[in-house]
Amino acid sequence: MSITAQIESRIARMRKGVPFSIEGFYELGTESAVQKAFSRLAKSGEIVRVSKGFYVRPKSIENLPGAKVMPSPEEVAKAWARNYGYKLVSNGFEAAYRIGLQTQAPARTIYWTNGPSREFKVGNSTVEVKHVASSKLKWLNQPEGMILRGLSVMEPEHFKPEQLRKVFKRLSLTGSEKERVLSNVKHSTLNSQWRQKLAQVESASV
């Protein structure tokens, strides 16, 4: 089977509307041959280039002939992270907003990663992925991780223990879960001021 036929066969099994990386196809032949095959498929409309190195099988919108569902830049960023095995989490300001430590939503979508920094643009929307220290990615999307990243962008001197109580309530944590999360965050890489603040919350038996 030719390289082009192998690529077409694999792409035909891809879910429509879900972004995928061209790099996953380089094992089928030379980069030049794979890129030429992708170029032909893009010209024929079988696939659409949505961001640098990422494509998608177009998905039609029901009752809207000619209209296509395109992935968001967030979906492309997540596909990139999966492709390379990188960790990817919402940045500290987004985490703080989601768990109620801040009331204002961030103006831009920024993810933190242990991979290289880069941007993903789809249409007029852009998502920034920023490389950060691995310590900021701990616990990924678990409650501890959300709280750790939210606190990391706040000033401890302006933090009040009742704010964390509200966070626990929003995250629907049970008594034992609160104790575990609080202990984990307190013994993380947060500075001494934060550890003192969290110790106050812990002593109050939140």
C-alpha positions in Angstrom: 0.0 0.0 0.0 1.4 3.4 -0.9 2.1 6.1 1.7 -0.8 8.2 0.4 -3.2 5.2 0.6 -2.0 4.5 4.2 -2.5 8.1 5.2 -6.0 8.2 3.6 -6.9 5.0 5.4 -5.8 6.2 8.8 -7.5 9.6 8.3 -10.7 8.0 7.3 -10.8 6.4 10.8 -10.3 9.8 12.5 -13.3 11.3 14.2 -14.7 14.3 12.4 -14.1 17.6 14.1 -11.3 16.3 16.3 -7.9 17.8 15.7 -4.8 15.6 15.0 -1.1 16.2 14.4 0.6 15.5 11.1 3.6 14.3 13.1 1.8 11.1 14.0 1.9 10.2 10.3 5.7 10.6 9.8 6.2 7.0 10.7 4.6 6.1 7.4 7.2 7.6 5.2 9.5 10.6 4.7 8.3 14.0 6.1 8.3 15.3 2.5 6.0 12.5 1.3 3.6 12.8 4.2 3.4 16.6 3.8 2.7 16.3 0.1 -0.1 13.8 0.8 -1.6 16.1 3.5 -1.4 19.0 1.0 -3.3 17.1 -1.6 -5.9 16.0 1.0 -6.3 19.6 2.2 -6.8 20.9 -1.4 -9.5 18.2 -2.0 -11.3 19.2 1.2 -10.8 15.8 2.9 -8.9 17.5 5.8 -8.6 21.1 6.9 -5.5 22.7 8.4 -6.6 24.3 11.7 -3.3 25.4 13.2 0.4 24.8 12.5 0.9 21.1 12.2 -2.7 20.2 13.1 -5.6 19.1 10.9 -9.1 17.9 11.2 -11.7 16.0 9.2 -14.3 18.6 8.6 -17.7 18.0 10.3 -20.8 19.4 8.7 -23.4 21.3 10.7 -26.8 19.8 10.5 -29.4 21.9 8.6 -26.6 24.3 7.5 -25.3 23.1 4.1 -21.7 24.1 3.6 -21.1 25.1 7.2 -18.4 23.2 9.1 -17.8 22.6 12.8 -14.2 23.6 13.6 -12.2 22.8 16.7 -11.4 25.5 19.2 -7.8 26.5 19.8 -8.2 25.0 23.3 -9.0 21.6 21.6 -5.9 22.0 19.4 -3.7 22.8 22.4 -5.0 19.7 24.2 -4.4 17.5 21.1 -0.8 18.9 21.0 -0.3 18.1 24.7 -1.6 14.5 24.2 0.5 14.1 21.1 3.8 14.9 22.9 2.8 13.6 26.4 3.0 17.1 27.9 1.0 18.2 31.0 -1.5 21.0 30.4 -3.5 22.9 33.0 -5.4 26.1 33.3 -3.1 29.0 34.4 -3.2 30.3 38.0 -5.6 33.2 37.2 -8.1 30.9 35.5 -7.9 28.5 38.4 -8.4 31.3 40.9 -11.5 32.4 39.0 -12.9 28.9 38.6 -12.7 28.1 42.3 -14.0 31.5 43.4 -10.8 33.1 44.7 -11.3 35.9 42.1 -14.4 37.3 40.6 -13.1 38.6 37.3 -12.5 36.1 34.5 -9.1 36.4 32.7 -9.2 38.3 29.5 -7.0 35.8 27.6 -6.9 32.0 27.6 -3.5 30.8 28.8 -2.5 27.3 29.7 0.5 26.2 31.7 2.6 23.3 30.5 5.9 21.5 31.0 6.4 21.6 27.2 7.6 24.5 25.2 5.7 27.8 25.1 3.7 28.4 21.9 0.4 29.7 20.6 -2.5 28.0 18.8 -4.6 30.1 16.5 -7.9 28.9 14.9 -9.6 31.6 12.9 -9.6 34.7 15.0 -9.2 32.9 18.4 -5.8 32.4 20.0 -4.7 30.3 23.0 -1.3 30.8 24.6 0.5 27.9 26.1 3.2 29.0 28.5 6.1 26.8 29.9 6.3 26.9 33.7 8.1 25.0 36.4 6.9 21.5 37.0 6.0 22.4 40.6 3.2 24.5 39.3 1.6 21.6 37.5 1.4 19.3 40.4 -1.9 17.4 40.9 -3.1 18.5 37.5 -6.9 19.1 37.6 -7.4 17.7 41.1 -8.7 20.1 43.8 -5.2 20.4 45.3 -3.9 21.5 41.9 -6.6 24.0 41.3 -6.1 25.6 44.7 -2.3 25.5 44.4 -2.3 27.3 41.1 -5.0 29.8 42.3 -3.0 30.7 45.4 0.2 31.0 43.5 -1.0 34.1 41.7 -2.4 35.8 44.8 -0.7 37.8 47.6 -0.9 36.0 50.9 -1.2 39.2 53.0 -4.6 39.9 51.4 -5.9 36.4 51.8 -8.5 35.6 54.4 -9.2 32.1 55.8 -12.9 32.3 54.9 -12.0 32.5 51.3 -10.7 29.0 51.4 -13.8 27.8 53.2 -15.8 29.1 50.2 -13.5 27.3 47.8 -14.0 24.0 49.7 -17.7 24.5 49.4 -17.6 25.3 45.7 -15.5 22.1 45.1 -18.0 20.1 47.2 -15.3 18.6 49.4 -16.1 16.4 52.3 -14.5 16.8 55.7 -11.8 14.2 55.1 -11.2 15.6 51.6 -10.7 19.1 53.0 -8.1 17.8 55.5 -6.2 16.0 52.7 -6.3 18.8 50.3 -5.3 21.4 52.9 -2.4 19.3 54.1 -1.2 18.6 50.6 -1.3 22.3 49.6 0.3 23.4 52.8 3.3 21.1 52.2 3.7 22.1 48.5 6.1 24.6 47.1 4.1 27.7 48.2 6.2 30.2 50.2 6.4 30.4 54.0 3.8 33.2 54.1 1.3 30.9 52.4 2.1 28.0 54.6 1.4 30.2 57.7 -1.9 31.3 56.2 -2.9 27.7 55.5 -1.8 26.6 59.0 -4.3 29.2 60.3 -7.1 27.6 58.3 -6.0 24.2 59.4 -6.0 25.1 63.1 -9.5 26.5 62.7 -10.6 23.0 61.6 -12.1 24.1 58.3 
